Amino acid sequence: MNRYTSIGIAILVLGIFTVIGIIASAQDQGDTKLDIIPQYGNIRLQPGESKEIMVTVKNNENQPVSIKPNITTSSYDTSIIETDWVAIEPTTADIPAGESVRFIINVSVPKDAAIGNSNVQIAFTDTHIFQLSVDIWKPSNLQISMPYINDQLEAGKVYDYEINVKNVGNSAVEISPILVNDMYYGPYGTTTPILTDKSIIITAPDSIPAGSIETINVRVDVPADVRGYYNGYIDLRPDTSGDAKIMLAFNVWKQPTEPFVNIFSIGNLAPITIEISSYYNSYPYLITKREEPSFDTNIVGPNGDVELDITKTVIKGNVNMASDISWGIGNMAEYQEMGTQHIVTYRTRTDGSPGEWKLDILPHNTPGFDYSITIGE
């Protein structure tokens, strides 16, 4: 072997080791084929509690992979989680090709932990990360008879709600309710909520004595020129962790003055059946009642108006047990009707003639409806 041959072999060996090094480096940078199942988690704990979460790591490589999980907390200054609150078993693992290893993540919250929410990252490699959201909370001493108000409001009208709040603690609780509007994001940025503190008026006492029940009054004076959806909440104690809230969800609509029109055709002499269903009015924990939906319905055929007979009326409801309001104050009952729906069926008195037909529907007391037209038996 001459020296040129030796130099060539040396260069070839060096190249092989260089390629191996590049492959190893790429794998170190996160190109290893791993599955993290699941990739996200969310737990809610009180101070002094702990919980375990299982995460499976599957090796899709054709060779073993060594794993050493690394725990990091949120980089934001508001992070309240410490890395020593989180433990992982096993601390390291050699995963054979095509096999999986289950890691147990244990989160233990100290008794003196602050209230809030933080994110924890479990990095199995640089790019294979399990994201965990930890919500630390404390139960409120205030129990609310109507924690959710979900209603359909007509523009230009006024609505009143009474919410009873009970203090189950051993000392008085000061409250100073404020309205918080959820932000709306559109193609041009944030938009102004359709209802503000000028149209939602809150009347409440300054404090609730221990063991007492006080009433919070909420009046919604809906402007005549607004339409759409509103979401927000009333924070009873804005200076605390926000553990006492009344959620608000309103659908604001306006009673139409002109009917909905549908044009359709039939080819043969046949009876016509029309079914109209109001939207399902959902009012969780709502003590006020609304007028029942109804419809002014008219049908015109090739030969003029045709009489309609109501052949069936159906009222559907959804009833829930009020098991989550076990302390039962105010207007709460054992059964809560969560919503109702009215369905009306019409039929032409005479068979419809072939040709073009027009159906007019003017709804009342519903922000929307469904309809169907059946031609023939």
Secondary structure as UniProt FT lines:
FT   HELIX           3..26
FT   HELIX           27..31
FT   STRAND          34..37
FT   STRAND          40..45
FT   TURN            47..48
FT   STRAND          50..59
FT   STRAND          65..67
FT   STRAND          70..73
FT   TURN            77..78
FT   HELIX           83..85
FT   STRAND          86..89
FT   STRAND          93..95
FT   TURN            97..98
FT   STRAND          100..108
FT   TURN            111..112
FT   STRAND          116..123
FT   STRAND          129..136
FT   STRAND          142..144
FT   STRAND          148..154
FT   TURN            155..156
FT   STRAND          158..167
FT   STRAND          173..174
FT   STRAND          178..181
FT   STRAND          184..186
FT   TURN            187..188
FT   STRAND          189..191
FT   TURN            197..199
FT   STRAND          200..203
FT   STRAND          207..208
FT   TURN            210..211
FT   STRAND          213..221
FT   TURN            224..225
FT   STRAND          228..235
FT   TURN            238..241
FT   STRAND          245..253
FT   STRAND          260..266
FT   STRAND          272..278
FT   STRAND          281..282
FT   TURN            284..285
FT   STRAND          294..301
FT   TURN            302..303
FT   STRAND          304..306
FT   STRAND          308..321
FT   TURN            323..324
FT   TURN            326..327
FT   TURN            330..331
FT   STRAND          335..348
FT   STRAND          355..364
FT   STRAND          369..375
//
